[in-house]
């Protein structure tokens, strides 16, 4: 079995820490470099529910996309939420390693996994990494569909292929608009609207779209119609866990390591339920405004 230091060295070849944003907190958070590693769990969030799953699984290493301490801390007391996570990890000899923005811009990275989940063909990065001579690394991806689809069908595909969440997929734009090209970015993406416009795509799929940026983006599209698809943050990044696990499996086979690699299917999206509006929205498939609903009855 490999030691933690060997596994981390392998992960660093996939997502070098120096490629993370300056504000980010990536790398190994907990763990003894000499500890032997036999079982690894990948997940999006280093929350207590995931750590408890790692304990039950008997994992020696937990790899997450989101950092545990992004802004630093002055305490790891078990009376705090994150302190309890740290105590559980250490008590059970579980190491924690984080790959965040260095995984976002990797080749392949978070947005490649998102595109793959929707059967999109990646053409290029949305925001290229200028340090990459091959031009393959960067934030987000510009993609093509094998066959053009109406926006409503593309949204349905996203809802079907991405992990189920209470939010589902929110859509802005004409449901019948034909989509041939689309930009995707796992996680929060409304800071990329300028790059999306410049890319000349028909649609943009991302997460955490806020009211004002989205409203201004749609209002400024008169010269060229663009559609927005807004998924849950967790759902857009979870496909990376499967990609990352497959990459580590390949490394393990190449080195002759006896590693068992798992992907958590625990939903850690914070939203747990969704109540639809009583009246139908234009272009939606819900009830007509004149329909009524008995309280407590299914839709």
NORHU-V582549 format. One record per residue. N is the residue number from 1. SS is DSSP state (a for helix, b for strand, c for the rest). PHI is phi in radians with two decimals (* if undefined). BURIAL is b if it has 24 or more other ideal C-beta (glycine too) atoms within 12 Angstrom, else e. Layout:
n: (N | N)
ss: (SS | SS)
phi: (PHI | PHI)
burial: (BURIAL | BURIAL)
This chain:
n: (1 | 2 | 3 | 4 | 5 | 6 | 7 | 8 | 9 | 10 | 11 | 12 | 13 | 14 | 15 | 16 | 17 | 18 | 19 | 20 | 21 | 22 | 23 | 24 | 25 | 26 | 27 | 28 | 29 | 30 | 31 | 32 | 33 | 34 | 35 | 36 | 37 | 38 | 39 | 40 | 41 | 42 | 43 | 44 | 45 | 46 | 47 | 48 | 49 | 50 | 51 | 52 | 53 | 54 | 55 | 56 | 57 | 58 | 59 | 60 | 61 | 62 | 63 | 64 | 65 | 66 | 67 | 68 | 69 | 70 | 71 | 72 | 73 | 74 | 75 | 76 | 77 | 78 | 79 | 80 | 81 | 82 | 83 | 84 | 85 | 86 | 87 | 88 | 89 | 90 | 91 | 92 | 93 | 94 | 95 | 96 | 97 | 98 | 99 | 100 | 101 | 102 | 103 | 104 | 105 | 106 | 107 | 108 | 109 | 110 | 111 | 112 | 113 | 114 | 115 | 116 | 117 | 118 | 119 | 120 | 121 | 122 | 123 | 124 | 125 | 126 | 127 | 128 | 129 | 130 | 131 | 132 | 133 | 134 | 135 | 136 | 137 | 138 | 139 | 140 | 141 | 142 | 143 | 144 | 145 | 146 | 147 | 148 | 149 | 150 | 151 | 152 | 153 | 154 | 155 | 156 | 157 | 158 | 159 | 160 | 161 | 162 | 163 | 164 | 165 | 166 | 167 | 168 | 169 | 170 | 171 | 172 | 173 | 174 | 175 | 176 | 177 | 178 | 179 | 180 | 181 | 182 | 183 | 184 | 185 | 186 | 187 | 188 | 189 | 190 | 191 | 192 | 193 | 194 | 195 | 196 | 197 | 198 | 199 | 200 | 201 | 202 | 203 | 204 | 205 | 206 | 207 | 208 | 209 | 210 | 211 | 212 | 213 | 214 | 215 | 216 | 217 | 218 | 219 | 220 | 221 | 222 | 223 | 224 | 225 | 226 | 227 | 228 | 229 | 230 | 231 | 232 | 233 | 234 | 235 | 236 | 237 | 238 | 239 | 240 | 241 | 242 | 243 | 244 | 245 | 246 | 247 | 248 | 249 | 250 | 251 | 252 | 253 | 254 | 255 | 256 | 257 | 258 | 259 | 260 | 261 | 262 | 263 | 264 | 265 | 266 | 267 | 268 | 269 | 270 | 271 | 272 | 273 | 274 | 275 | 276 | 277 | 278 | 279 | 280 | 281 | 282 | 283 | 284 | 285 | 286 | 287 | 288 | 289 | 290 | 291 | 292 | 293 | 294 | 295 | 296 | 297 | 298 | 299)
ss: (c | b | b | a | a | a | a | a | a | a | a | a | a | a | c | c | a | a | a | c | c | c | c | c | c | c | b | b | b | b | c | c | c | c | c | b | b | c | b | b | b | b | b | c | c | c | c | a | a | a | a | a | a | a | a | a | a | c | c | c | b | b | b | b | c | c | c | c | c | c | c | c | c | c | c | c | c | c | c | c | a | a | a | a | a | a | a | a | a | a | a | c | c | c | b | b | b | b | c | c | a | a | a | a | c | c | c | c | c | a | a | a | a | a | a | a | a | c | c | c | b | b | b | b | b | b | b | b | c | c | c | c | c | c | c | c | c | b | b | b | b | b | b | b | b | b | b | b | b | b | a | a | a | a | a | a | a | a | a | a | a | c | c | c | c | c | c | c | c | b | b | b | c | c | c | c | c | b | b | b | b | b | b | b | b | b | b | b | c | a | a | a | a | a | a | a | a | a | a | c | c | c | b | b | b | b | b | c | c | c | a | a | a | a | a | a | a | a | a | c | c | c | c | c | c | c | b | b | b | b | b | c | a | a | a | a | a | a | a | a | a | a | a | a | a | a | a | a | a | a | a | a | a | a | a | c | c | c | c | b | b | b | b | c | c | c | c | c | c | c | c | c | c | c | c | c | c | c | c | c | c | c | c | c | c | c | c | c | c | c | c | c | c | c | c | c | c | c | c)
phi: (* | -1.31 | -1.51 | -0.98 | -1.04 | -1.25 | -1.16 | -1.10 | -1.03 | -1.17 | -1.13 | -1.18 | -1.24 | -1.42 | -2.36 | -1.02 | -1.07 | -1.21 | -1.61 | -1.34 | -1.13 | -1.07 | -1.49 | -1.42 | -2.27 | -1.98 | 1.82 | -1.45 | -1.65 | -2.60 | 2.39 | -1.61 | -0.96 | -1.57 | -1.15 | -1.37 | -2.04 | -2.13 | -2.44 | -2.19 | -2.08 | -1.82 | -2.71 | -1.42 | -2.03 | -1.51 | -1.74 | -1.02 | -1.05 | -1.27 | -1.10 | -1.09 | -1.13 | -1.09 | -1.08 | -1.09 | -1.28 | 1.42 | -1.28 | -1.74 | -2.48 | -1.95 | -1.97 | -2.13 | -1.45 | -1.50 | -1.19 | -1.43 | -2.07 | -1.39 | -1.94 | 1.38 | -2.75 | -1.99 | -2.65 | -2.14 | -1.03 | -1.18 | -1.34 | -1.74 | -1.02 | -1.30 | -1.09 | -1.10 | -1.05 | -1.05 | -1.08 | -1.13 | -1.05 | -1.18 | -1.07 | -1.86 | 0.94 | -1.91 | -1.45 | -2.20 | -2.23 | -2.05 | -2.22 | -1.96 | -1.17 | -1.22 | -1.50 | -1.03 | -1.69 | -1.19 | -2.17 | -1.45 | -2.37 | -1.01 | -1.29 | -1.12 | -1.13 | -1.10 | -1.08 | -1.11 | -1.11 | -1.80 | 1.00 | -1.74 | -1.64 | -1.28 | -1.79 | -2.93 | -1.17 | -1.27 | -2.15 | -1.10 | -1.44 | -1.17 | -1.52 | -1.68 | -1.13 | -1.53 | 1.20 | -1.82 | -1.50 | 2.60 | -1.58 | 1.25 | -2.45 | -1.68 | -2.27 | -2.11 | -1.58 | -1.09 | -2.39 | -0.99 | -2.34 | -1.08 | -0.94 | -1.09 | -1.29 | -1.15 | -1.10 | -1.11 | -1.11 | -1.07 | -1.14 | -1.40 | -1.51 | -1.44 | -0.98 | -1.20 | -2.39 | -1.09 | -1.22 | 1.24 | -2.14 | -1.62 | -2.28 | -2.17 | 2.30 | -1.23 | -1.02 | -1.66 | -1.06 | -1.47 | -1.88 | -1.97 | -2.26 | -2.63 | -1.66 | -2.27 | -2.62 | -1.17 | 1.45 | -1.14 | -2.27 | -1.37 | -1.42 | -1.82 | -1.04 | -1.08 | -1.17 | -1.15 | -1.03 | -1.17 | -1.27 | 1.23 | -1.52 | -1.57 | -2.72 | -2.42 | -1.94 | -2.75 | -2.48 | 1.05 | -1.27 | -1.55 | -0.99 | -1.16 | -1.05 | -1.18 | -1.09 | -1.18 | -1.10 | -1.22 | -1.19 | -1.61 | -1.81 | -1.00 | -1.26 | -2.73 | -1.03 | -2.32 | -1.99 | -2.08 | -2.17 | -1.98 | -1.82 | -1.20 | -0.93 | -1.02 | -1.15 | -1.32 | -1.81 | -1.05 | -0.98 | -1.09 | -1.03 | -1.19 | -1.08 | -1.10 | -1.09 | -1.13 | -1.12 | -1.19 | -1.00 | -1.12 | -1.09 | -1.04 | -1.11 | -1.14 | -1.58 | 1.29 | -1.42 | -1.73 | -1.85 | -1.90 | -1.97 | -2.24 | -2.10 | -1.24 | -1.81 | -1.22 | -1.42 | -1.91 | -1.07 | -1.23 | -1.51 | -2.00 | -2.69 | -2.46 | -1.91 | -1.22 | -1.10 | -1.18 | -1.79 | -1.24 | -1.64 | -0.96 | 1.47 | -1.53 | -1.82 | -1.50 | -1.14 | -1.25 | -0.98 | -1.42 | -1.21 | -2.10 | -2.33 | -1.22 | -0.92 | 1.50 | -1.44 | -1.23 | -1.21)
burial: (e | b | e | b | e | b | b | b | e | b | b | b | e | b | b | b | b | e | b | b | e | e | e | b | b | b | b | b | b | b | b | e | e | e | b | e | b | b | b | b | b | b | b | b | b | b | b | b | b | b | b | b | b | b | b | e | b | e | b | b | b | b | b | b | b | b | b | b | b | e | e | e | e | e | e | e | e | e | e | e | e | b | e | e | b | b | e | b | b | e | e | b | b | b | b | b | b | b | b | b | b | b | b | b | b | b | b | b | b | b | b | b | b | b | b | b | b | b | e | b | e | b | b | b | b | b | b | b | b | e | e | e | e | e | e | e | b | b | b | b | b | b | b | b | b | e | e | e | b | b | b | b | b | b | b | e | b | b | b | e | b | b | b | e | b | e | b | b | b | b | b | b | b | e | b | e | b | e | b | b | b | b | b | b | b | b | b | b | b | b | e | b | b | e | b | b | e | e | b | e | b | b | b | b | b | b | b | b | b | e | e | e | b | b | e | e | b | b | e | e | b | e | e | e | e | b | b | b | b | b | b | b | b | b | b | b | b | b | b | b | b | b | b | b | b | e | b | b | e | e | b | b | e | e | e | e | b | e | b | e | b | b | b | b | e | b | b | b | b | e | e | e | e | e | e | e | e | e | e | e | e | e | e | e | e | e | e | e | e | e | e | e | e | e | e | e | e | e | e)
